[in-house]
């Protein structure tokens, strides 16, 4: 039986190995993308699978996120009588934080897990070895197209989610607080929320890159046996969620530190 020091050491070595695998995967993707030499047909296929098929769930999630933010602020608004703060408070939270993070976590469970399972299955069934035997680089054929598609679609879906969040917020504010929708939109346009919208898109693209790199790294590094595919999927989802929250903090701090007017 290994003691606490041995287990701690093994955990540190495993963490470093995972970080190294992710870094190596990202570097291999960059080499394929500069200049672009990836399979464009695979990218188009992934744009459809990753983006188009995710539109319904993103729309529903974002609309409810906007509605929830209105409900969360409703008690304080009624206590202070500051109805005009509802649109700004709800939309700022959704644009810069809640929207990108929720969509990123949803993608982690849907797209990231699927990518890890797909690549892991190809590894244990020796399809990756067959591609290499045919002088086809798996990173160029499978990984890089998924990376590009995930980043692009997560940015676009974040913008689409913002639109549905606005609709959900406006409808809920009118229903629960009797705030006219025209007045709701007027307050939003006067609020100048461009910074929050842009930082949300930056986070969406960053989360897309994280999801793609982590899921591909775990998929390509899966051990022998079908059971290892399930373990790789589980570890991929956990690692992606952790990195999403860490990068969310770093992007928020950096954005408002250098561009948000902090003194």
Steps between C-alpha positions, in 0.01 A plus 500: 500500500641838398517763771383863477834630363501238223139574408565875501805452281309280260224759482747777420668291231163414348399867499826597330454223244149624419619859469783387275262303279272803463792729420636256243158463339461877477846536347423235239176681413686831462752336266216378279322836502811708415463491206156332481539141383199332661220310331231756412231240432541373855476857627173560315360174637600600852354848458167334440531240776642735759321823415177451310381207708570699818284800409176377669660418835704823498188706425300339781788520750572866424134605513456342842831648619375847413168433670672365811713812535188716497336280765816512714504881502125542535490503882769769527341706226160499669658590834687800356264598222789509251320329213734660250789289628336172399604498132857608570555261794352199327665551163846586635505175698384296201725667241827485688462207740197275513446461125854402391557277802169314469549446128861394558403246764222369278747461216740324733237236576364470148779576252807440715384164632398390151839601357689309769285191447536516120877538500545251784298239315711556190814452707399170662366363169833592334341735248756766589782254427338422166494870411867537587579193289335682207714810572196695626561718804210451748552851635463652154205280408302480826632730773568834328160512321325436833705774663412760235134398492465505878657844541300655215168351601538578869558867415196506271283306742600733783376793292182309417455414866531869590213578264274236655604611849381850415167361384461295818595795719262740327208258512554420868542864597174589327316207652621529859598866541270669249798654322396584147715321243563822309628662817708188569676528163546875538679456831722233347601713203581791729705272727785458247565133569746451214785407735296229669389359164855492362652341810230233483602419142866487603411255774294293257794464261738420785266239645465345155876464472522349848222251433656390173858468626409318822254259340737417214794453737308254715359325195836450334661395827244236598637173636423154365153360561146630466487586872778754451285693253239562771769608744649736243159657434441554871842655556463715191171652617636569850824655371314714248259635761788589730692677223188687388453650847871581531514669159173683573660658804820589316322652199265701722788634708717581198219663303382734771854562623630618164185603307225553758620820659620360834709760681 
